[in-house]
Each structure stands twice: as structure tokens, then as C-alpha cells.
Amino acid sequence: MLDHNSCQPLRMNDHMDQTITQWINSSAGTSPMLDRIMIMITQFGVPLLVLAVALQWWSGRSSKSHVRHACIVAGLSFLIGLGVNQIILVFLHRIRPYDAGITHLIIDRSADWSFPSDHATATFSIVAAFLLCGLWRRGMAFFVVALLICLSRIYVGTHYITDILGGAATAIVSAAVINMAYREDSKLDRWITGLL
């Protein structure tokens, strides 16, 4: 159970943050069809995106090892980014927008704090990894999916727009660090990319 008395306010132009968040969430509960679509995206988007990345392992005939390297960078960025989020959550206790009366919640309540968004970190770590590895078409396709997933998180009422931006920032930094630290064509990389 979250102790809302221990919350620290997160100041990032609160008025603009709330206005954009409310605008995106304003249709929630008014269209059953749109609600169902957004709930499905928010529930299944990340697992399906991870599956799409896993399937990349067997694609890219002419550049198979490069695509596999990008998959590894994406996976490591995903894990490191989510780990960093857990550390941030220890220090920043931002209540969910529905608890602050900002949004109308149409899914079950979340058990943790609002900032940063794990969905944004998970999806944008994949996007950043593929773009940093120069796989632009795949990266941009994943970017569109990531935007939809993140938009759904605001629509269903569980995040502020700045939660999404914070999660994306964590993802980009994590992907950049992993991309620099985990070198393509190293002995370890050649061994891992040669599997399966």
C-alpha cells in the first residue's frame, strides 16, 4: 500500500503537465470501443513488442549478426532501464494522476508510484537500441508502437505525460550506455550472436 503522506511533489511545469494529461485522458469512459482498444494496447503492447524484438533474432539474412547485436543491446537496455526505474521510485514518490483527481481511471489501480513510467522505459529502450545500432526502419516501426503504448498509459488514466517523458529518458540513457559498453563484434558478441 502506498503512503501518500510520504509523497514528494514532482515539479515539472505542473499546469502544462496536467493539461496535456487531462486532454489525452478526456475521452476515457466515453467510447466503449476506444476504451477496449486502449486497454488492450496498455495490457498487451509491451509483451507483443518484446516478442517482435525476439523474432528479429532470425531476420536480416545479409546482416544477421548486426540485427542480433541490436537485439542484445535492446534486451540489456530494457533490463537496465527498468532497474534504474526501481531505484528512482525509492526516492521519488509521485502519486498517480487518478489519485490526484487529474484523470479518470478505466483499469485497475497500480501498486507503485507514478514516475517514471515502466512502459515508456521498456518500449523506448527497444526503440533507442535499434536506432543507435543504425536499424532505422525497424527502429521507427518500434517507435510508432512505443508511442501507441505510451499514449494508452495516459489515456487509461494511470500516468502523467511527464511520467512517460521520464521513462523515455531513462530508456535512452540506458540504451546509449549499453551501446557504448557492449561492443559489436567483440568475442562475447560473436559468441552470443552465433547462437541458434
MARDREN-183606 format. One record per residue (C-alpha): chain; x, y, z. Coordinates in nm, 2 decimals. Layout:
// MARDREN-183606
A / X / Y / Z
...
***
This chain:
// MARDREN-183606
A / 0.00 / 0.00 / 0.00
A / 0.14 / 0.34 / -0.10
A / 0.17 / 0.60 / 0.17
A / 0.05 / 0.92 / 0.00
A / 0.16 / 1.12 / 0.30
A / 0.52 / 1.05 / 0.21
A / 0.48 / 1.18 / -0.14
A / 0.73 / 1.44 / -0.27
A / 0.58 / 1.67 / -0.53
A / 0.74 / 1.65 / -0.87
A / 0.76 / 2.00 / -1.02
A / 0.79 / 2.00 / -1.40
A / 0.55 / 2.28 / -1.51
A / 0.26 / 2.12 / -1.33
A / -0.01 / 2.32 / -1.52
A / 0.11 / 2.21 / -1.87
A / 0.17 / 1.85 / -1.75
A / -0.19 / 1.83 / -1.61
A / -0.35 / 2.00 / -1.91
A / -0.19 / 1.76 / -2.16
A / -0.26 / 1.46 / -1.94
A / -0.62 / 1.55 / -1.90
A / -0.66 / 1.62 / -2.27
A / -0.53 / 1.28 / -2.36
A / -0.74 / 1.11 / -2.09
A / -1.06 / 1.32 / -2.16
A / -1.22 / 1.05 / -2.39
A / -1.17 / 0.77 / -2.14
A / -1.50 / 0.62 / -2.04
A / -1.69 / 0.79 / -2.33
A / -1.63 / 0.54 / -2.61
A / -1.65 / 0.17 / -2.51
A / -1.48 / 0.06 / -2.83
A / -1.19 / 0.31 / -2.79
A / -1.16 / 0.21 / -2.42
A / -1.13 / -0.16 / -2.51
A / -0.86 / -0.08 / -2.78
A / -0.66 / 0.13 / -2.54
A / -0.69 / -0.12 / -2.26
A / -0.57 / -0.40 / -2.49
A / -0.27 / -0.19 / -2.60
A / -0.18 / -0.10 / -2.24
A / -0.21 / -0.46 / -2.13
A / -0.05 / -0.65 / -2.42
A / 0.16 / -0.39 / -2.60
A / 0.49 / -0.44 / -2.42
A / 0.48 / -0.83 / -2.43
A / 0.39 / -0.82 / -2.80
A / 0.67 / -0.57 / -2.87
A / 0.92 / -0.79 / -2.68
A / 0.80 / -1.08 / -2.89
A / 0.85 / -0.88 / -3.21
A / 1.21 / -0.80 / -3.10
A / 1.28 / -1.16 / -3.02
A / 1.16 / -1.26 / -3.37
A / 1.42 / -1.02 / -3.51
A / 1.68 / -1.27 / -3.40
A / 1.60 / -1.48 / -3.70
A / 1.57 / -1.20 / -3.95
A / 1.81 / -0.99 / -4.16
A / 1.97 / -1.25 / -4.38
A / 2.26 / -1.03 / -4.50
A / 2.32 / -0.86 / -4.17
A / 2.21 / -1.13 / -3.92
A / 2.49 / -1.07 / -3.67
A / 2.42 / -0.69 / -3.67
A / 2.05 / -0.74 / -3.61
A / 2.12 / -0.99 / -3.33
A / 2.36 / -0.74 / -3.18
A / 2.08 / -0.48 / -3.18
A / 1.85 / -0.74 / -3.01
A / 2.11 / -0.79 / -2.73
A / 2.15 / -0.41 / -2.69
A / 1.77 / -0.38 / -2.67
A / 1.74 / -0.66 / -2.41
A / 2.01 / -0.52 / -2.19
A / 1.88 / -0.17 / -2.22
A / 1.53 / -0.29 / -2.13
A / 1.66 / -0.46 / -1.81
A / 1.90 / -0.19 / -1.70
A / 1.64 / 0.08 / -1.77
A / 1.37 / -0.09 / -1.56
A / 1.63 / -0.15 / -1.29
A / 1.71 / 0.22 / -1.28
A / 1.34 / 0.30 / -1.26
A / 1.32 / 0.09 / -0.94
A / 1.60 / 0.30 / -0.79
A / 1.42 / 0.62 / -0.89
A / 1.10 / 0.50 / -0.73
A / 1.27 / 0.47 / -0.40
A / 1.35 / 0.84 / -0.39
A / 1.06 / 1.00 / -0.60
A / 0.71 / 0.93 / -0.47
A / 0.48 / 1.08 / -0.72
A / 0.11 / 0.98 / -0.67
A / -0.08 / 0.86 / -0.97
A / -0.28 / 1.12 / -1.16
A / -0.61 / 0.94 / -1.07
A / -0.52 / 0.97 / -0.70
A / -0.46 / 1.35 / -0.76
A / -0.80 / 1.38 / -0.93
A / -0.64 / 1.46 / -1.26
A / -0.75 / 1.16 / -1.47
A / -1.04 / 0.92 / -1.49
A / -0.91 / 0.56 / -1.44
A / -1.05 / 0.29 / -1.65
A / -0.82 / 0.00 / -1.55
A / -0.72 / -0.15 / -1.21
A / -0.52 / 0.08 / -0.98
A / -0.14 / 0.04 / -0.99
A / 0.05 / -0.07 / -0.68
A / 0.36 / 0.16 / -0.72
A / 0.44 / 0.53 / -0.78
A / 0.38 / 0.71 / -1.10
A / 0.72 / 0.85 / -1.21
A / 0.88 / 0.72 / -1.42
A / 0.67 / 0.50 / -1.65
A / 0.80 / 0.14 / -1.68
A / 0.60 / 0.10 / -2.00
A / 0.78 / 0.40 / -2.15
A / 1.12 / 0.28 / -2.04
A / 1.05 / -0.07 / -2.17
A / 0.94 / 0.04 / -2.51
A / 1.18 / 0.33 / -2.57
A / 1.48 / 0.12 / -2.46
A / 1.40 / -0.11 / -2.76
A / 1.34 / 0.19 / -2.99
A / 1.67 / 0.36 / -2.88
A / 1.87 / 0.04 / -2.91
A / 1.76 / -0.03 / -3.27
A / 1.81 / 0.34 / -3.38
A / 2.16 / 0.36 / -3.21
A / 2.25 / 0.04 / -3.40
A / 2.15 / 0.21 / -3.72
A / 1.85 / -0.01 / -3.79
A / 1.63 / 0.28 / -3.89
A / 1.33 / 0.10 / -4.04
A / 1.29 / -0.14 / -3.75
A / 1.36 / 0.14 / -3.50
A / 1.10 / 0.37 / -3.65
A / 0.84 / 0.09 / -3.67
A / 0.91 / 0.02 / -3.30
A / 0.88 / 0.39 / -3.23
A / 0.53 / 0.40 / -3.36
A / 0.43 / 0.11 / -3.15
A / 0.60 / 0.26 / -2.84
A / 0.41 / 0.59 / -2.89
A / 0.08 / 0.40 / -2.90
A / 0.17 / 0.21 / -2.59
A / 0.27 / 0.52 / -2.40
A / -0.04 / 0.71 / -2.52
A / -0.25 / 0.43 / -2.39
A / -0.10 / 0.46 / -2.05
A / -0.21 / 0.83 / -2.03
A / -0.55 / 0.75 / -2.19
A / -0.64 / 0.48 / -1.93
A / -0.56 / 0.73 / -1.66
A / -0.25 / 0.58 / -1.50
A / 0.03 / 0.82 / -1.60
A / 0.11 / 1.19 / -1.65
A / 0.28 / 1.29 / -1.97
A / 0.59 / 1.37 / -1.78
A / 0.60 / 1.01 / -1.64
A / 0.62 / 0.90 / -2.00
A / 0.89 / 1.15 / -2.08
A / 1.09 / 1.05 / -1.77
A / 1.06 / 0.68 / -1.86
A / 1.17 / 0.75 / -2.22
A / 1.47 / 0.95 / -2.09
A / 1.57 / 0.66 / -1.87
A / 1.55 / 0.43 / -2.17
A / 1.75 / 0.65 / -2.40
A / 2.03 / 0.69 / -2.14
A / 2.04 / 0.32 / -2.07
A / 2.05 / 0.23 / -2.44
A / 2.33 / 0.48 / -2.50
A / 2.54 / 0.34 / -2.21
A / 2.48 / -0.02 / -2.32
A / 2.55 / 0.06 / -2.68
A / 2.89 / 0.21 / -2.58
A / 2.98 / -0.06 / -2.33
A / 2.87 / -0.37 / -2.52
A / 3.09 / -0.36 / -2.84
A / 2.97 / -0.52 / -3.16
A / 3.19 / -0.79 / -3.30
A / 3.37 / -0.85 / -2.97
A / 3.44 / -1.21 / -2.88
A / 3.14 / -1.22 / -2.64
A / 2.92 / -1.06 / -2.91
A / 3.03 / -1.30 / -3.18
A / 2.96 / -1.60 / -2.95
A / 2.61 / -1.47 / -2.84
A / 2.50 / -1.37 / -3.19
A / 2.61 / -1.71 / -3.32
A / 2.36 / -1.89 / -3.10
A / 2.06 / -2.06 / -3.26
***
